[in-house]
Amino acid sequence: PPSTRSNLLVVGLGNPGPEYERTRHNVGFRVADELAMRHGIRLTNKVKFMGEYGSARIGNKSVGLLKPYTFMNLSGESVRRALDFFNLGPAHVLVLVDEVALDFAQIRLREQGSAGGHNGLRSVEKHLHTKQYSRLRIGIGNPGRAVLSDYVLGRFNNAEERGLPDVLARSADAVESWIKNDDMQVVMSSVNAR
């Protein structure tokens, strides 16, 4: 029944602080900011969640929006605290994350999966004790021969930065679809077809 998904948590992953703000690794934060702007959500520091948090009604759902401030590698602790506080299970969370295995601007919605070498997802998996949670993977392109950490902590190039508003908008659209439609297969088909 739809009521089982009446309360949801959307989590953008990233690193806190101005030096990380515009890095590739922080694209999850930027999608969260786009959603906050669209829905008038004021994100404020919540010590008990170890992050910035705000909420709104979107469609007929009560939706929490969380940006963990634990640094990427410890994000799972923040997610766990928020889920425990609201008494929600992993099926009620969507994690927004940067993905080097996807070309820049590609987005993919998945119901479950491996961390794929992403330390933020690895931390979420560890704290939720499962791989069965939804994630929206936002393509940041392949580092090629660059050192992975240098690449993800680097900034988008000028061409990418120009294309980013569209990527953030499409990612936010995908999140809204996930929120409003309880049929995950339908949502994945529409999001992943683009």
C-alpha positions in Angstrom: 0.0 0.0 0.0 1.2 3.5 -0.8 1.0 4.5 2.9 4.2 2.4 3.6 6.1 5.1 1.7 4.5 8.1 3.3 7.8 9.2 5.0 11.0 9.3 3.0 14.6 10.4 3.4 16.7 11.8 0.6 20.4 12.1 1.3 22.9 14.0 -0.8 26.5 12.9 -0.2 29.5 15.3 -0.2 32.1 16.9 1.9 31.5 19.9 4.1 33.4 23.2 3.8 33.9 25.8 1.1 37.0 24.1 -0.3 34.9 21.1 -1.4 31.8 23.0 -2.4 32.3 22.8 -6.2 34.1 19.5 -6.5 32.9 16.6 -8.5 32.5 14.6 -5.2 29.9 17.1 -4.0 27.4 16.7 -6.8 25.1 14.9 -4.4 25.1 18.0 -2.1 24.3 20.1 -5.1 21.3 18.1 -6.1 20.1 18.3 -2.5 20.5 22.1 -2.7 18.5 22.1 -6.0 15.7 20.2 -4.3 15.8 22.5 -1.3 15.5 25.5 -3.6 12.6 24.0 -5.5 10.6 23.0 -2.5 11.4 25.9 -0.1 13.3 23.6 2.3 15.5 25.4 4.8 18.4 23.2 5.6 19.7 23.8 9.1 22.4 22.2 11.2 21.1 19.2 13.1 23.7 17.9 15.5 21.7 14.7 16.2 21.9 13.8 12.5 25.5 15.0 12.1 24.4 17.1 9.1 22.1 19.7 7.6 18.5 18.7 7.5 15.1 20.1 6.4 11.8 18.7 5.3 8.8 19.4 3.2 5.6 17.7 1.8 6.3 16.7 -1.8 3.2 15.3 -3.5 1.5 13.4 -0.7 4.8 12.4 1.0 6.6 13.8 4.0 10.2 14.1 2.8 13.4 14.7 4.8 16.4 16.1 3.0 19.8 15.4 4.6 23.4 16.5 3.8 25.7 14.6 6.1 28.6 16.8 7.5 30.7 13.8 8.6 32.9 13.9 5.5 32.1 11.4 2.7 33.8 8.3 4.3 31.6 8.5 7.4 28.3 9.4 5.7 26.5 6.2 6.9 26.5 7.3 10.5 24.5 10.4 9.7 22.1 8.4 7.5 21.6 5.8 10.3 20.9 8.4 12.9 18.2 10.1 10.8 16.5 6.8 9.8 16.5 5.7 13.5 15.1 9.0 14.7 12.2 8.8 12.2 11.9 5.0 12.6 12.4 4.4 8.9 14.0 1.4 7.1 16.5 1.3 4.3 13.6 1.0 1.8 12.7 4.6 2.6 16.0 6.2 1.7 17.4 7.5 -1.6 21.1 8.4 -1.7 22.4 10.9 -4.2 26.0 10.2 -5.2 28.7 11.0 -7.7 29.7 8.2 -10.1 33.0 7.9 -12.0 31.7 4.8 -13.9 29.1 7.0 -15.7 29.9 9.7 -18.3 29.4 13.2 -17.2 25.6 14.1 -17.2 24.4 10.5 -17.2 22.1 9.6 -14.3 21.1 6.1 -13.2 18.6 5.1 -10.5 19.0 1.8 -8.8 17.1 -0.1 -6.1 20.2 -1.7 -4.7 23.7 -2.5 -5.6 27.3 -2.6 -4.5 29.3 0.4 -3.3 31.4 0.2 -6.5 34.4 1.6 -4.7 32.6 4.7 -3.5 33.5 5.3 0.1 30.3 7.2 0.9 28.1 4.3 -0.3 30.4 1.9 1.5 29.8 3.7 4.7 26.0 3.8 4.1 26.0 0.1 3.4 28.0 -0.6 6.6 25.7 1.4 8.9 22.5 0.2 7.2 23.7 -3.5 7.2 22.4 -3.9 3.7 22.9 -3.0 0.0 19.1 -2.8 -0.5 18.6 0.9 -0.6 17.9 3.2 -3.5 20.7 5.3 -5.0 20.8 7.9 -7.8 24.2 7.8 -9.4 25.2 11.0 -11.1 27.9 10.7 -13.7 31.0 12.8 -13.2 33.1 11.1 -16.0 36.1 8.9 -15.9 39.4 10.1 -14.4 41.4 8.3 -17.1 45.0 8.2 -15.8 44.4 10.8 -13.1 44.6 9.7 -9.4 41.0 8.9 -8.5 41.0 11.0 -5.3 42.5 14.0 -7.1 39.9 13.7 -9.8 36.8 13.5 -7.5 38.1 16.2 -5.3 38.9 18.4 -8.3 36.4 20.8 -9.9 34.4 20.3 -13.0 36.0 21.8 -16.1 34.4 24.9 -17.7 32.3 22.9 -20.3 31.0 20.6 -17.5 30.2 23.5 -15.2 28.1 25.0 -18.0 26.2 21.7 -18.4 25.8 21.2 -14.7 22.5 23.2 -14.2 20.8 20.7 -16.6 22.3 17.7 -14.8 21.2 19.0 -11.4 17.7 19.8 -12.8 17.3 16.3 -14.3 18.7 14.7 -11.1 16.2 16.6 -9.0 13.4 15.6 -11.5 14.5 11.9 -10.9 14.3 12.3 -7.2 10.8 13.8 -7.4 9.7 10.8 -9.5 11.1 8.5 -6.9 9.2 10.3 -4.2 5.9 10.5 -6.0 5.7 7.1 -7.7 5.7 4.0 -5.5 6.4 1.7 -8.5 10.2 1.6 -8.6 10.3 -0.3 -11.9 8.3 2.5 -13.6 10.5 5.2 -12.1 13.7 3.4 -13.0 12.5 2.9 -16.6 11.7 6.5 -17.1 14.8 7.9 -15.4 17.3 5.5 -16.9 16.0 5.8 -20.4 17.2 9.3 -20.7 
